[in-house]
């Protein structure tokens, strides 16, 4: 019997959620995603010191340029291993500045081009604020593909699809965390997990209305959440959970099926800025987790900056 990792790959494209190049080499996923927290973790490992040194030399004292180059150095190395997309995140601190996001994305793509990597290999990762979604609208028209991250609600998902974002990353585990705390429970059955239900609803909505935006479930707390989303377009999974899947030969079955979604009775949402902001306002979990996610990525960016500054 094939292990669960092999079984999952029959239905879903598996993506490695890590900045650790060695883990990606071992797991051989289709794509890879990074974020400031993952790069901060990897940057503390001695084998990746050369990426920091090279970025400092490139930046010539400009911290912003050095930080962008560091992200590109990790991404460029990962493109040598995975055949598909590599995601590189813009600075979370500009999540509410459409123009700044556009400028940062263009700059990152230009840096990739300098090292011979075409923009078709890179997804620019942007927090799915209203401003971030409007930036994606511009970038996608320029051929710069986007991974809209920190998705916690159908409002964010619909708005991203309406601007033809290439891919969204709806979070699973962080939604479960919120509901565990809110409801005072220790956990949920896998099929009743609110994070699983959220991603399933987004997937079904997209397939019902024929959107091309890729749904890539993210932020998993256990392998049961992953198994419940078998059939999702993509799932980005930490090396530790991929190892757990490899260690089990329990059978897994298709849970999400676009042909089933197409026949579902799902109401169409007419999305504009007013509708987006109202739906987010009415969703306490999504509002809190989006803000918290941006704060945490910003904090890890500052930590990484401090590591880099100490070496400059």
Residue, then its C-alpha position, 0 to 999 in steps of 0.5 A: x500500500x502506498x503511504x499517505x503522502x503518495x496517496x495524497x499526491x494522486x489527488x492534490x499537488x503537494x507544496x512544501x511550506x518551509x525555507x529549509x532547502x535541505x528539507x525540500x530536497x528530501x521531500x521533492x514537492x511540486x512547489x514551495x512556499x516561504x514566509x518571513x517566519x520560515x526564512x527567519x528560522x532558516x536564516x539561523x542555520x549555519x548552512x544558509x549563512x552564505x545567503x545572508x552574506x551575499x545579500x549584505x554584499x548586494x545591498x551595500x548598506x541598504x537594509x530594504x534591498x538587502x532583505x529583498x535579496x535575502x528572500x530572493x536568495x532563498x527562493x532562487x535556491x529553491x527553484x533549483x529543486x522544485x519544478x513548479x512555483x516558489x512563493x516569495x512574500x512582500x514585507x507585511x508592513x506594507x499590507x495596506x499600501x497598494x502602490x508600495x506592494x506593486x513597487x515591491x513585487x516589481x522589485x523582487x521580480x527584477x531581482x529574480x531576473x538578475x539571477x536568470x529566474x523568469x517571473x513565471x516561476x515565482x508567486x509574489x505572496x501578498x496579504x489579502x487585505x483590500x489594498x493587497x487584492x487591488x495590488x494583485x489586480x495590477x500585478x496579474x495584468x503585468x504577468x506577475x503572478x500572486x499568492x494571496x495569503x492570510x485568507x480566513x474568509x469567503x469575502x477575501x477568497x471571492x475578492x481575490x478570484x474577481x481580480x484573477x489572482x493566480x492562487x490563494x492560501x486559505x488558512x486551516x489551523x489558525x481558524x481552528x485555533x480561534x474557534x478552540x479558544x472562542x468555544x473553550x474546546x480542546x479540538x474538533x473532529x476532522x470533518x467538523x474542523x472550522x478551518x477544514x470547513x472554511x477551505x472546503x466552502x471556498x473550494x466549492x464556491x470557486x468550482x461552482x462559479x468556474x474561477x481559475x484561481x488555485x486554492x492552496x490550503x495552508x497552516x495545518x495543525x495535524x495530518x487529519x486536517x490535510x486528509x480532510x482536504x484531499x482533492x483540493x487544488x494544492x496543499x502547502x504542508x510543513x516537512x514535519x507533517x509530510x513526514x507523518x503522512x509518509x509514515x502511514x499507509x492508512x487509506x485516504x479518500x477524495x474529499x473535494x471534487x470539482x464535479x460535485x461542487x459544480x452541482x451545489x446550490x451556492x449563492x453568488x456573492x457580488x463583491x465590491x469594497x463596501x461588501x468586502x469591508x462589511x463581510x470582514x467586519x461581520x466575521x470576528x475570526x477573519x478580522x482578528x486572524x488577518x490582523x494577527x497574521x500581518x502583525x506576526x509576519x511583520x514582527x518576524x521581519x523585524x527579527x530577521x532585519x536585526x539578524x542581518x543588521x548585526x552582520x552588516 
